[in-house]
């Protein structure tokens, strides 16, 4: 019962703090910031994807000789 009352009090406190700090305006600012961050991440992901494709084209050989040696030993 004590935890429930504590949760209700904390919820009410968060509710009032939400409105005190601007309510919808604060959420809007947060959303705009997250949108900008998302756009930057998309650019980084595309750059990484392109570089990975270039590396895959450049290296047709297996990078490790140890893999083929261990496979021969196991057979």
Secondary structure, 3 states (H helix, E strand, C coil): CHHHHHHHHHHHHHHHHHHHCCCHHHHHHHHHHHHHHHHHHHHHHHHHHHHHHHHHHHCCCCCCHHHHHHHHHHC
